[in-house]
């Protein structure tokens, strides 16, 4: 609760230190004619608070009311101390988007039989540009329209837009630019009742030239800036962000020189931005032209992309500078989760990654380009369930040297029978310096590539106490290791009796552990287990994130040393406890799935349950990426990644599944209700009615005596559904 205190001074050695003035802002109960010094006399606009903070002497503070919502930028120009929230309720939101009035649209001359196209003139924000490539994005009912590269492509694609000049002008952001819009379902935006918005404001919180500024407990979204919705630029340094959500970024969601991020989430970015070919999407970026001596730390934070973002070019964190000679001195990550992301990239001298969990890795997990002097990766927890993309890789340029430690990690690659590139390795190290790979579990499904390849390593480098699993025949390899290493006490597991050249040293391969020992002198005490023995070693299925070792397992290495307590990881990070625990992971953590859940998390991080008592998701193609897996009734269509409805009479869409009779399930979905209502039920169980739009709606549904199928139905329902998950409540 805010104390509502004004300017205070505390004497120190005969002098005084200003704590600054605390200004309150309330978007519903405030007034700019108030003084802002208490919740009862709060300002209405954040602009007024910034102006008053600029006029004061000292490090002023600004507090935003819970549940507040502003389509404004907060950018105090003088030195200030903090931006925070007060009161009970939801987190305050600063939104960079502006509503487009229906009357601003006009039918375009480009409208033809291929589609309906409307024109609208858009302008940027008077505060001007911060990045070099600030771009306009457009939404229809809070859903991104897909960016196209021509008017013709827009005409042919419902739910899309085209901007011939996509960037906001540096010199004159108020210069109008024409956008071509093709609404979903080819409706008329002047009369369809939908809400259209575009990213007008560049930054929502700007920390230019501040030292040690603190931002906590706020949500910033849809900033047009190349730098995202919140940034510290200029000579600002050491910002601290706590419990901050930055959603719907362009190229980035946030950019800082250095500093600390704690319980921060970046949610989603515009995939269509990749079509502009101005670099990948990196939600969290640390950048300075000269980063010498600068350090950054990310703690208990996340980058979350919704399911269905099956594309490369997405990375969670990027640290870089203007030159390879002026990189950051140290970057440290302590507990981090990504969903549907690719490579962390860092041009940095020293990088330490602790408890880095990546769910559904897209492309390479870590892309480290050779500026490093040392790299330490502890307790990485990496999951790849896709079929065709190189993933879960530590990759370095061989022309550079760096010490690499990879320990206590678990990598599960479930690439299926579709195969993957033959060069795909879960851990691929090309450094010629000191390398230590110890106490990890590498679990691989797929016929090509392999688990671990170390192309070169300094004498004395180690590969020890690892568990290495393959379970399909083909080109799979346990390891490809150079000469001069210390390699022993590893557990190799062949789950399905696969055949192949499992051990390699460059071009020389061996298909038996005994001949591998003869070739290299390695793995004197290591063992090879079959599926029966593996069942004694693991308590559960690593594909479900359960890497626990059975404490009752009596298997030993060749010299009699027990596997238990020596093979694989011996500790893991528990996200609910917030600390490292002894043993192994029991399941993949469940971070927030959508924007609403991300807001819930930053409102109270300690209350989020990362290991809910829920079964696995039982829905196939719940993101409607393709028109498959669902039986559609009259008035239902799958297009542009959503399930659309215009039902008239009662009609539904179904999907059969493995559901249990008279059992409770949690259904999560995004739903937009334009008119009518929809219902959800399992088999002949009781239906649950949905009458209002909500992203991330959670519904408790109990199946009937007949448990299947899952039915999504509506009566006179006009709207759409997306991101459907059904999980048993255990």
Buried (B, 14 or more C-beta within 10 A) or exposed (E): EBEBEBBEEEEEEEEEEBBBBBBBBBBEEBEBEBEBBBBEBBBBBBBBBBBBBBEBEBBBBBBBBBBBBBBBBBBBEBBBBBBBBBBEEBBBBBBBBBEBEBEBBEEBEBBEEBBBBBBBEBBBBEBBBBBEBBBBBBBBBBBBBBBBBEBBBBBBBBBBBBBEEBBBBEEEBEEEBEBBBBBBBBBBBEEBEBBBBBBBBBBBBBBBBBEBBBBBBBBBBBBBBBBBBBBBBEEBBBBBBBBBBBBBBBBBBBBBBBBBBBBBBBBBBBBBBBBBEBBBBBBBBBBBEEBEEBBBBBBBBBBBBBBBBBBBBBBBBBBBBEEEEBBBBBBBBBBBBBBBBBBBBBBBBBBBBBBBBBBBBBBBBBBBBBBBBBBBBBBBBBBBBBEEBBBBBBBBEEEBBBBBBBBBBBBBBBBBEEBBEEEBBBBBBBBBBBBBBBBBBBBBBBBBBBBBBBBBBBEEBBBBBBBBBBBBEBBBBBBBBBEEBEBBBBBBBBBEEBEBBBBBBEEEBBEEBEEBBEBBEBBEBBBBBEEEBBEBBBBBEBBBBBBBBBEEBEBBBEEEBEBBEBBBBBBBBBBEEEEBEEBBBBBBBBBBBBBBBBBBBBBEBEEBEBBBEBBEBBBEBBBBBEEEBBEBBEBBBBBBBBBBBBBBEBBBBBBEBEBBBEBBBBBBBBBBBBEBBBBBBBBBBEBBEBEEBBBBBEBEBBBBEEBBBBBBBBBBBBBBBBBBBBBBBE
